[in-house]
Structures are given as C-alpha cells and as structure tokens.
Amino acid sequence: MMRENQRMVTEKIEASIKAGLVMQKAFFSAMSGQYAPWWITSQKAMKPSSANSRRFSR
C-alpha cells in the first residue's frame, strides 16, 4: 500500500510539472508576441498526463 501511495504521489507531481510547463510555454509565447487562444492552452494543460496513461493501462 505504501508503494502504491508513493507511485500516486510521483504521478501527481509529474502531471503538475507537465501542466506547469505548458502554462509557462504559453506565457512566454504570449510575451514574445505569439498569441494562443485560451481554449488551446487550457486543452493542452488539461490533457491527461502520460503518468495517468501508464497507470490506467495496467
């Protein structure tokens, strides 16, 4: 059970980092003059992470 909890925490951290990177990329793109509509950015940020995909494939 402890190992499963550690795996879930690791997956949550990985998903948070990926979502943060998408938002950071969108922010820097906006600052450099490239505009992405909010719905495209939110779709990328809310897309399931590969960590979740690995867990659900078991």
C-alpha positions in Angstrom: 0.0 0.0 0.0 2.8 2.4 0.8 4.4 1.7 -2.6 1.1 2.5 -4.3 0.8 5.8 -2.4 4.4 6.7 -3.4 3.6 5.9 -7.1 0.4 8.0 -7.0 2.3 11.0 -5.4 5.0 10.7 -8.1 2.4 10.6 -10.8 0.7 13.7 -9.4 4.0 15.6 -9.2 4.8 14.6 -12.8 1.4 15.7 -14.0 1.7 19.0 -12.2 5.1 19.7 -13.7 3.9 18.9 -17.2 0.9 21.2 -16.8 3.1 24.0 -15.4 5.4 23.7 -18.4 2.5 24.0 -20.8 1.4 27.2 -19.0 4.9 28.6 -18.8 5.3 27.9 -22.6 2.0 29.7 -23.3 3.1 32.7 -21.1 6.5 33.1 -22.8 4.8 32.7 -26.2 2.4 35.5 -25.3 5.3 37.7 -24.1 7.1 37.2 -27.4 4.1 38.3 -29.4 2.8 34.9 -30.4 -0.8 34.6 -29.2 -2.6 31.3 -28.5 -6.3 31.4 -27.6 -7.1 30.4 -24.0 -9.1 27.4 -25.2 -6.0 25.9 -26.9 -3.8 26.5 -23.9 -6.4 25.1 -21.5 -6.8 22.0 -23.6 -3.1 21.3 -23.6 -2.9 21.9 -19.8 -5.9 19.7 -19.0 -4.8 16.8 -21.3 -4.2 13.6 -19.3 -0.6 13.1 -18.4 1.5 10.1 -19.5 1.7 9.1 -15.9 -2.0 8.6 -15.7 -2.0 6.8 -19.1 0.6 4.3 -17.7 -1.4 3.7 -14.6 -4.7 3.1 -16.4 -3.1 0.8 -19.0 -2.3 -1.8 -16.2 
